[in-house]
Amino acid sequence: MYPRVHSFIDPQYTPNPEELEHQRKVISELREAYNKGIDKFKEVANKYAKKFNEEFSDYHGFEEVDFSTYFQYVQDNPLELEDVLDSMATMVSRIPGDVSVAIGTVVDQICRKFFSGQVVNYQDIEGIEQYITKGAFDYLISELTDIKAHYDSLGWKLFADPVKLYMTFYDSKTNQVRRIAGETDMIAVDKDGHYHIIDFKTSVWSYADKIDRRTGDIYNSLDSRKPRALNDSRP
């Protein structure tokens, strides 16, 4: 299993204490069930998935939890049980109704459309009125226009279609080879042919003074609930 990149970036992506406590509880129950056999493991996992899906199905941007692929994976890769349990627990411990998460989903949609060259209209974004006013939307488009002008001035080509990336790395803290995966918000190619991964971040407060240098240079630091364009350059 490939944990999301965000799980390795702190402190700004650290789950809240309530989520962490629930994750620990789920991992403990799943581990105990696994020791009793795959059927018991499936029963307990599906119980959590069903409860999560029922509680949050009405939220905008909700994605149903389905553990079917996890069951086969853990049977084929028993040595990776702990990574599997961690991924499963994270899925049913997240809070889709969190305002910043919902706003982030809407902003990502706007950014993808905008940087793909599409005309983005307020009334065309499903559910936007729940989270972003027309005035805030207009301001966001203005800021995105400035961001695009910045990249245009650099001669960068922008690609907003999502791309899934996978990699392994050596973790000196645990002395283990770890694996991570993530989906890009946008990829840019500069005039020299170098690739840049650009990620849009949305929050009710700014992390501009806390961004770890591993994340890259801050090209645009915007106010609350506005995206920041972060770039991690690799020659």
N, C-alpha and C positions, 0 to 999 in steps of 0.2 A: 504494500500500500504506500502511496505517496502523500504525506501530510501536506497541507497547503503552506505556501511560502510564509503567509502571515503568522503561522504558529512559531516561526523562528525569529520574528522581529518584535522587539520589545523596547520601551514599555508601552507604546501607544496601542498595541493590539492585544494586550493582556485581557482575558475575559474577566468579567466582574466576579466577585466572591460567590454570588448565588449560582452562577453558571459552573464555576469550578467545583463547588460542593456537590452539585447535581452530577457532574461528570465523574467525580470520584465514586459516588454511589452507584451509578450505572456500570462503571468499569468493574467494581467489586461484584455486583450481581451477575454480570455477564461472565466473568471469570469463574465464579462458583458454578454457574449453569454449564459452562463449557466442560468443566471437570466431571460433570454428570452425564455427558454425552451430547452429540450434535443435535438430537431432537429437543432436548431441554434447552440448549443454547438458542435454537431457532424460536422456541416458544417465548422465552424471556425477551429476546431481541424484538420479536414481532409485537410483543405487548407494549414495549416502549415506542416503537414506530407508530402503532395504531393510536396510542394516546396523544403523541405529538401531532399527528396528522389531523386528529379530531379537534384539538385545541386551537390550532393555528391555520386551518384550511381557509378561513374567511379573510386572512390578511393579504393585502396587496403584495404581489411578487412572491407568494408562497410556493415552495417547491416540495412536493410530497417525498417523505423519506421511504426508501425501499432498500432493505438489506439483502435481497436475494443474491446479488453478486458477491456479497461479503461471505455468505455461508460457504459457497464453493471455494472461495479464495482461502479461507482459514483452514479448510480441510486439506487443500493442496500445499499450503505453506504454514504448517503448525508452529514453526519457529518464529513466525512474525505475529503471533497471537496478540502481544501487547500493543503493537502498532495498530492492528485491526480494532482492538477494543477501544483504543484512544480515539480513532476516527469515528467509530460508531457512537461513542458517548458524546463526542463533540456535536454530531449531527442532531441528536435529540435534546441537547442542552442549550442550543442557540435560541435566541428570542426574536422571531421574525417580526414581532410587533414593535420592536424598538424603533423609535422615530428616526434615529440617525441611519439605521439599516435601510428603512423604507425610503428615506430621502436619497440615500446613496444609490439605490436601485434606479430611481427616477433620473438622477443626475447622470449616471452611467449611460442610460438610454439616450439622453439628450446629447451627451458628448460624442457617443458613437455616431449618431445621425449627423451631427454638425461636422465632425472631422471626416466623415465619409462624403461630404459635399452636398448632403441633402438639405432642403429647406425645412427648418424645424419650427412648427407652429404650436403655440401653447395648447390649443384645443385638440391637437392631434395626439397628445401624450396621455395615455389612459391613466386615470387616477391622480393626475398631477395636482388637481385642485385640493386634494387632501393634505398636501405637504408644502407646496410652493405657490405663492401668490403670483399673479400676472406681473406685478412690478418686479418681484424677485427674479422671475423668469427672464424678463427683458434685460435686467442687469447682468444675469448670468450669461446670456447670449453676447452682450457687449464685452464681457470679460473674455469669453471664449474667442471672440473675434480678435481681441488684442493678442491672445496666446497664439492663435494661428498666424497672425502677422509676424510674430516673433520667429516662429519656426520657418515661415516663408522667407524671412530676411536671411536666415541661415542656409537656405537652399535645401531644407530637409523635405523628403517625401513622407507623407503620413498615411498609415494603413490602420484603420480602426476595426477591421474584422478580428474577432477573438481568435487567438492561437494558443493551444495548450503546449506548455513546455515542461520537460522533465529533466532532472539532473541528480547526480549523486555528489556528495562532498564529504570530506573528512571532518568530523567534529572533534576538536581537540579536548573539549570538556569531558566528553564521554569515552574518548578513544575508540569511536566507532565510525563506520561509514554510514552516513544517513542519506535518505532519499526524499526529495521534495518535488512538488508539482504545482503549477499555477496557470491561470489563464490570463493572457495579456489584455489590457484595456486598449492599448495602441502601440504600434511599432513604427519607428521612424528610421529612415535611411539617409545619412548625411551625404554631402557632396563627395566624400572620399570613399563611400561605400560601406561605412561602419554602421552597425545596427544599434539602435537605442530603444530600450523598453520604457515606455511612458505609462505611468499609473495615475489615475485620478482618485484623489482622496476626499471624502466628505465627512465632516464632523460638526457637532454643535459647538466645538471650540477648536482653537488653532493649535497644531503641534509644531508650528514653524520653528520654535526654539528647542524642540526635543528630538527632531528627526536625526536618527543615527546616520553617520556618514556612509555606512554601507548602502543606504537606500539611494544615495546619489545627490546631485545638486538640485536645489530648489530653484526652478526657473520662474515660478509665479507663486507668491504667497498671498492668498486671498482671504477675505473675511470669513466669519462663521458660515458654515453650510455652503461654501463655494469650493470648487475643486482646486487642488494644487497639482501642477504638472511636475512630476518627479521623473528624473531620467537616470538610468544606470547604463553608462556607456561601456562597451567592450569593443576593442579593435578587432 
